[in-house]
Amino acid sequence: MKTKKVASVLGFLTALFFPGIALAQTDPGVRSNTGVNAGRPLASVTANANDLAFFQTGLAQFNEHQTVTGDNPGLGPRFNLDSCGACHSQPAPGGTSPASGIFPNVGPNPQSQVIANGVVNGSTNTIPYFVLANGPVREARFPFFFDQFGNPNPNAPNGGVEDLFTVSGRADSGACSLQQPSFNAARATNNIIFRIPTPTFGTGLMANIDDSTLLANHAAQANNGVGISGTFNHNGNDGTISRFGWKAQNKSLMIFAGEAYNVEMGISNELFTQDRPLPGEDQLGSGLPASCLNLARIGYPEDITHSDGTSASTVTSDVGLFNTFMQFLDQPTPSTTSPGGATSIANGRRLFSTVGCAICHTPSLTTQPSKLTAGLGNATANLFSDIEIHHMGATLADNVSQGGAGGDQFRTAPLWGLGQRIFFLHDGRCSDLLCAIEAHESNGGEASTVEAIFDQNLSSSQQQDILNFLRSL
């Protein structure tokens, strides 16, 4: 751990230090599923047959593999994967990135693995260099468009998702011929950044926190003395606080679901009604070629409300079902004893607030009344987030702006379920909590002083208590 001169800010914490520690602190690692309700519906949903039918239908659709034509049509022409659940699967459907292994070997060589679930099936894809067998599931973005010489142009911001795969070469893709993005060129010019899936547990509760509650919490954290300010990203349509996505760029779960269906799987829907080209094809080119349009041969949008459905849940569009599934997902239940025991976890929770982590990672917020299901109304959301965007400095900056969030601003990541995550931070660069904490120290970052307090003014055993507390969540 680093040493820093922060005595002027840290003097009030001197009494916290206890010398004579024998062992260094370590991340206890991923906690088991035992006794944890991650991925389960709210109790009020389970108690209502209609709500439960919607949840279960949404869960099934969330895990379903999409195809270009056939039973689940609409995949492509560009996509990252063919299933929501494949990316959002740790530790349960609706979660965050697993340790990859979900991408098959692809390409035209004889060793290619031909599978039926959408990625290969005769395609010409190759696995990008950043998709590793034990690494996180990642999407890629180019912060800047390339100039005529193949260099990133800082005067031409990009930031859109560069889908990993195409349907070209598949038996069901017709004459569509597309190239994968120039990932190797982007690596050579340092013009590529990554994102991993955000967990969606408890997001219905997050959606039901009124703006006034968020604004009051912001005011209560002002004048904190450690350099944390923060602000909110706002929806461009009605001006209210947006809250979903790594930069809180999406106002609602419905928009979040519709955008993901279109961007990550290439499936048009009632919110995003057209096939999506790459940013360069759309903004600098002429869009997708005609041979790559309407591949499902069902017209647009490909996902719709089903007037021929036989029940309320089967009438609902896929995006509507994804939305309901996420709304009804309960927040994970933390452990009171694992890892490290109850005393260590309780002490870690206290220290988490004392050193200043809870200024941004607000332990809980109360929701407003809800018509959707009783469990969402007047509930305590133990999210450990203020839903604000904060300047995280040069270390974490990705130079991508989304809504009102600039290149180094990110939403305070909710910490519920942290104990079962494999990868941390927006790009999955860390698989150890200490690595993630260290990354909060950065030139221009609001969290630098708080990270210094953790670093310099806590003993190893106190740091271990905080790590145990975080893994208990």
VENGI-V504937 format. One line per field, one symbol per residue. ss: DSSP state (H for helix, E for strand, L for the rest). Layout:
ss: ???
This chain:
ss: LLLLLLHHHHHHHHHHLLLLLLLLLLLLLLLLLLLLLLLLELHHHHLLHHHHHHHHHHHHHHHLLLLLLLLLLLLLLEELLLLHHHHLLELLLLLELLELLLLLLLLLLLLLLLLLLLLLLLLLLLLLLLLLLLLELLEEELLEEELLLLLEEEEEELLLEELLEELLLLLLLLLLLLLLLLHHHHHHLLLLEEELLLLLLLHHHHHLLLHHHHHHHHHHLLLLLLLLLLELLELLLLLLELLELLLLLELLHHHHHHHHHHHHHLLLLLLLLLLLLLHHHHHHLLLLLHHHLLLLLLLLLLLLLLLLLLLHHHHLLHHHHHHHHHHHELLLLLLLLLLLLHHHHHHHHHHHHHLLHHHHLLLLEELLLLLLLHHHLLLEELLLLLLLEEEELLLLLLLLLELLELLLEEELLLLLLHHHLLLELLLLLELLHHHHHHLLLLLLELLHHHHHHHHHHLLHHHHHHHHHHHHHL
